[in-house]
Amino acid sequence: MILIGQYDSSFVRRVAIALRLYDLPFEHRPWSVFGDGDKIRAYNPLMRVPTLVLDDGEVLVDSPSIIDHIDGLVAPERRLLPVEGAERRHGLKVMALATGFADKGVSLFYEERIHKEPSVLWVERCKVQIAATLDVLEADRRRATGPYWFGARISHADIAVACAIRHMSEAHPGLICPSQRPALAAHCSTLEALPVFQEISQPFTAPA
Ligand SMILES: N[C@@H](CCC(=O)N[C@@H](CS)C(=O)NCC(=O)O)C(=O)O
């Protein structure tokens, strides 16, 4: 498998962390979405990362479908989310909220970076969506009293939230105030201290 994309992207990072936790070998090509856009387009017409190239040549083009695929490569008891039931639904929702607010943050970043005159309406809308989603995640994390969202074992939901918050905190300094959402701040501290988070880590750099 070949994983395309840099680890300053929360979407790429969460995939790489899951691959490591599953002990699945992969080649990493840390291509930049702008600087290496042509190379990425040869695999993924969206020119986005993560892009995962499978050994049979099939290409997966977003983090949820990549996570779905790699989950299928390990035994059910090793998976980072149960295969069915309420906890799976809950975990999928947390993952969607986390990747969703990061999507809004990416959109906000490009709006502010690419346009000479960013749309105030769009910028404000993205900020409201990000803050509202973080508030929901904060309340949910407060209800989960264990070291991880679903108790003693790390899940894709834990990883998605921590990766998204790190990514967005660095891409938008000042946008996320840790003291306003202490449960999420503690969650991130716990996860960022894990060896796999320290290994799969890259400070955010604006795409050039
Ligand atoms: N929802 C997608 C988001 C992927 C995404 O937006 N990746 C960014 C990098 S952080 C990207 O490729 N941006 C380039 C572009 O949108 O043109 C996922 O979960 O994979």
PDBQT file of the ligand as one rigid body, heavy atoms in Angstrom, charges set to zero:
ROOT
HETATM    1  N1  LIG A 301     -12.996  14.651   3.756  1.00  0.00    +0.000 N 
HETATM    2  C1  LIG A 301     -11.709  14.385   3.150  1.00  0.00    +0.000 C 
HETATM    3  C2  LIG A 301     -10.872  15.640   3.257  1.00  0.00    +0.000 C 
HETATM    4  C3  LIG A 301      -9.507  15.549   2.618  1.00  0.00    +0.000 C 
HETATM    5  C4  LIG A 301      -8.905  16.948   2.451  1.00  0.00    +0.000 C 
HETATM    6  O1  LIG A 301      -9.581  17.971   2.421  1.00  0.00    +0.000 OA
HETATM    7  N2  LIG A 301      -7.555  16.994   2.337  1.00  0.00    +0.000 N 
HETATM    8  C5  LIG A 301      -6.892  18.245   2.098  1.00  0.00    +0.000 C 
HETATM    9  C6  LIG A 301      -5.560  18.280   2.817  1.00  0.00    +0.000 C 
HETATM   10  S1  LIG A 301      -5.764  18.533   4.532  1.00  0.00    +0.000 SA
HETATM   11  C7  LIG A 301      -6.620  18.372   0.626  1.00  0.00    +0.000 C 
HETATM   12  O2  LIG A 301      -6.293  17.408  -0.018  1.00  0.00    +0.000 OA
HETATM   13  N3  LIG A 301      -6.766  19.586   0.074  1.00  0.00    +0.000 N 
HETATM   14  C8  LIG A 301      -6.508  19.883  -1.310  1.00  0.00    +0.000 C 
HETATM   15  C9  LIG A 301      -7.731  20.329  -2.068  1.00  0.00    +0.000 C 
HETATM   16  O3  LIG A 301      -8.849  20.245  -1.503  1.00  0.00    +0.000 OA
HETATM   17  O4  LIG A 301      -7.579  20.751  -3.194  1.00  0.00    +0.000 OA
HETATM   18  C10 LIG A 301     -11.091  13.161   3.858  1.00  0.00    +0.000 C 
HETATM   19  O5  LIG A 301     -11.582  12.804   4.948  1.00  0.00    +0.000 OA
HETATM   20  O6  LIG A 301     -10.175  12.546   3.310  1.00  0.00    +0.000 OA
ENDROOT
TORSDOF 0
